[in-house]
Amino acid sequence: MMLRPRWIGALVFALLLAGGFAWLGQWQLERAVEAGKVVEIPSETVLPLAKVAKPGGPIADTATGQLISVTGSFVPTDYQLVQGRLNHGTAGWWVVAHATVPGAEEGARPVALAVARGWAADEATAKSVMARLADEPAAQQEIVGRLLPTEGPEVPSDKKHPTAMTTMSVAALYNLWTGVDGMDVYSAYVVEKTPPAGLTKIDSPPPIQERTLNWLNIFYAAEWIIFAGFAVFFWYRLVKDAKEKEDELRELAAGTAAPLGKVE
C-alpha cells in the first residue's frame, strides 16, 4: 500500500513539508540565541565613584563589580586585617583601610569608604605592611579599584581573638574606625587595583555577565517542530485510512462484510 506511487509522492511531499517546518524551528532557535546575547555591562570602564554609588544605602546591582576611581586619603590609625581570605585558592590576610573621600555633592561632608588594599599569604607580612602604611602621613591620592557590596559580619569562632575579622563587613569596620561619628559611609568596599608594595593584588574578576533568553522564540520553535511531526503523522493516517477503506471494500466484494444497514 505504502509503495504505491501516489503515496510515495505524498510521503515525499510530507517529508519536504516537515523539513520546511524543521528549518523554521531551527531559525526560531537561532533568533532566540541572537536575542539571548550577553548583556554587556561596562564594568571595566573606570567611572567616578559618585556616578556609580551613593553613601548610606546598598549599591545597585549594576554597580556591583564596577571599576571606580575616587580621590581620598587613608586614615593611618584605621588599618585592619581580615583573615581567611582566598586569593587564587590560597587563604591569607587582607590589609583593609579607611579612606575619607569627598561627598557626592559639592560642599557635602566627607564620606567614609572601606578599601581592601592587598593580600598577604601570612599574618607577619600583613602586619608588617600594615604598620608601614600606618606610619605614612595622610595625603590625597587617587584610589582605583573594583566596587563590591558589603559582606555580613560574623562572630569570630576563635574566642582567644574576639576582634578577629573574617568578612569584609563595612558595619564592623565602621565601629572600629576613628572620627566617623555622624559621617556617612558607603555600604560597599573597593578592592584596590594596584596594591601597595609588599602586598599581592587581590583577585577580583569582573562580574559574570548576564544572558537574556527569548522564550517566545523558543515557543515558536517548539511549535514548528510539532508541525513537522504532524506532517509525517498526517501522511501516515491518510495511508492507514485508505488501506482500511480498501480492506473494507474488498471484504464487501467477497461477501464477507455485513451488508450496510442490516440489523441482525
C-alpha positions in Angstrom: 0.0 0.0 0.0 2.7 2.5 1.1 4.8 1.6 -2.0 2.2 2.9 -4.5 3.4 5.9 -6.5 0.8 8.4 -5.2 1.6 7.5 -1.5 5.3 7.7 -2.2 4.7 11.1 -3.7 2.6 12.1 -0.7 5.4 10.9 1.6 8.0 12.9 -0.3 5.7 16.0 0.0 5.2 15.3 3.7 8.9 15.0 4.3 9.6 18.2 2.4 6.9 19.9 4.4 8.3 18.5 7.7 11.8 19.7 6.6 10.5 23.1 6.0 8.9 23.2 9.4 12.1 21.9 11.0 14.1 24.7 9.2 11.6 27.2 10.6 12.1 25.7 14.0 15.9 26.0 13.7 15.5 29.6 12.5 13.4 30.4 15.6 16.0 28.8 17.9 18.8 30.9 16.2 16.7 34.0 16.8 16.3 33.0 20.4 20.1 32.7 20.7 20.7 36.0 19.0 18.2 37.7 21.3 19.9 36.0 24.2 23.2 37.6 23.7 25.2 38.7 26.7 24.0 41.9 28.4 27.1 44.0 28.2 27.9 45.8 31.5 30.8 48.2 31.1 32.3 47.2 34.4 35.9 47.5 33.1 35.5 51.2 32.3 36.7 53.2 35.2 33.9 55.6 36.4 33.8 58.2 39.2 32.5 56.7 42.4 30.0 59.5 42.8 28.3 58.5 39.5 28.1 54.8 40.5 27.0 54.7 44.1 25.7 56.9 46.9 26.5 56.5 50.6 24.0 55.3 53.2 22.3 52.5 51.3 23.0 49.3 49.3 24.6 49.8 45.9 22.7 48.9 42.8 23.2 45.6 41.0 24.6 47.4 38.0 27.3 49.0 40.3 28.5 45.7 41.7 31.9 44.9 40.3 32.3 48.3 38.6 35.8 49.7 38.4 35.7 53.1 40.0 38.0 56.0 40.8 37.9 58.5 43.7 40.2 60.9 45.3 40.7 60.4 49.0 43.1 59.9 51.9 43.7 56.9 54.0 43.4 57.3 57.8 46.7 56.0 59.2 45.1 54.8 62.5 42.3 52.8 61.0 44.0 49.9 59.2 42.6 46.4 60.0 43.3 42.8 59.0 40.7 40.5 57.6 41.8 36.8 57.8 40.9 33.7 55.9 40.6 35.5 52.5 41.2 33.3 49.5 43.4 34.5 46.7 43.7 32.1 43.8 42.6 29.4 46.1 45.1 30.2 48.9 43.9 31.5 52.3 45.6 34.6 53.6 45.1 38.1 55.0 43.6 41.3 53.6 45.0 44.7 54.7 42.0 46.9 54.9 41.9 50.7 55.1 39.5 53.5 55.9 39.6 56.2 53.2 38.0 59.6 53.6 36.5 60.7 50.2 34.5 63.8 49.2 30.7 63.7 49.3 28.7 63.2 46.2 27.6 66.8 46.0 29.7 69.9 46.1 30.1 71.2 49.7 28.9 67.9 51.2 30.6 66.4 54.2 33.4 63.7 53.6 32.3 60.1 53.4 33.9 57.0 54.8 34.9 54.3 52.4 36.4 50.9 53.1 39.3 49.8 50.8 40.9 46.4 50.6 44.4 47.4 49.7 46.0 44.0 49.1 46.6 40.4 50.2 49.4 38.6 52.1 49.9 34.9 52.4 51.0 35.1 56.1 50.0 37.2 59.0 53.5 38.5 59.7 53.8 40.0 56.2 50.3 41.5 56.5 51.1 43.1 59.9 54.4 44.4 58.6 52.9 46.2 55.6 50.0 47.4 57.7 52.4 49.0 60.2 54.4 50.7 57.4 51.2 52.1 55.8 50.0 53.3 59.2 53.3 55.4 59.5 52.6 57.1 56.2 51.1 60.6 56.5 47.5 61.0 55.2 47.6 62.5 51.8 45.2 62.9 49.0 45.6 60.3 46.3 43.6 58.6 43.6 42.0 55.3 44.6 41.1 53.0 41.7 39.5 49.6 42.2 36.5 47.4 41.9 33.4 48.3 43.9 31.8 45.3 45.8 28.8 45.2 48.2 29.5 44.9 51.9 29.5 41.4 53.5 27.7 40.4 56.6 29.6 40.4 59.9 30.5 37.1 61.5 31.1 36.3 65.1 34.7 35.0 65.4 34.9 31.3 66.2 38.3 31.8 67.9 37.5 33.1 71.4 41.1 34.0 72.0 40.8 36.6 69.3 37.4 38.1 69.7 38.1 41.1 67.4 39.4 38.9 64.5 37.5 39.6 61.3 36.8 37.1 58.5 34.4 39.1 56.4 34.6 42.5 54.7 31.8 43.9 56.8 31.6 47.7 56.4 29.4 47.9 59.5 32.0 46.1 61.7 34.8 48.2 60.3 32.8 51.4 60.9 32.6 50.6 64.6 36.4 50.3 64.7 37.2 53.5 62.8 38.0 56.8 64.5 36.4 60.2 63.8 33.4 58.8 61.9 30.6 59.7 64.3 27.8 61.2 62.2 29.8 60.6 59.0 28.1 58.9 56.0 29.6 55.7 54.8 29.4 53.7 51.6 27.7 50.3 52.1 30.3 48.8 49.8 34.1 48.5 49.7 36.7 48.9 47.0 39.3 46.3 46.1 42.3 48.4 45.1 43.6 47.7 41.6 47.2 48.4 42.4 48.3 47.1 45.9 50.9 48.8 48.0 54.5 47.4 48.0 54.7 44.2 49.9 51.2 43.0 49.2 49.7 40.9 46.4 46.9 42.1 44.2 43.6 40.7 45.4 42.0 38.6 42.7 38.8 40.4 41.8 37.5 39.3 38.4 34.7 41.2 36.5 31.2 40.2 37.3 29.6 37.4 35.4 27.7 39.0 32.5 24.0 38.2 32.3 22.4 36.5 29.3 18.8 37.1 28.3 16.6 34.4 26.9 13.8 35.0 24.4 11.2 32.4 25.5 8.7 33.5 22.8 11.1 32.4 20.0 11.7 29.1 21.8 7.9 28.6 22.0 7.6 29.2 18.2 10.5 26.8 17.6 8.7 24.1 19.5 5.5 24.8 17.5 7.3 24.3 14.2 8.8 21.0 15.4 5.3 19.8 16.4 4.1 20.8 12.9 6.9 18.9 11.3 6.0 15.7 13.2 2.3 16.3 12.4 3.0 16.4 8.7 4.5 12.9 8.7 1.8 11.7 11.1 -0.9 13.1 8.8 0.6 11.2 5.8 0.6 8.0 7.9 -3.1 8.5 8.9 -4.1 9.1 5.3 -2.4 5.8 4.2 -3.9 3.9 7.1 -7.4 5.2 6.4 -7.1 4.4 2.7 -5.9 0.9 3.5 -8.7 0.3 5.9 -11.2 1.5 3.3 -9.8 -0.8 0.7 -9.9 -3.7 3.1 -13.5 -3.0 3.8 -14.4 -2.7 0.1 -12.5 -6.0 -0.6 -14.5 -7.7 2.2 -17.8 -6.4 0.9 -16.9 -7.5 -2.6 -16.1 -11.0 -1.3 -19.4 -11.1 0.6 -17.6 -11.3 4.0 -18.7 -8.0 5.3 -22.2 -7.4 6.7 -24.5 -5.5 4.3 -24.8 -1.8 5.1 -27.9 -1.0 7.2 -28.7 -4.7 8.0 -29.8 -5.3 11.6 -29.0 -8.7 13.0 
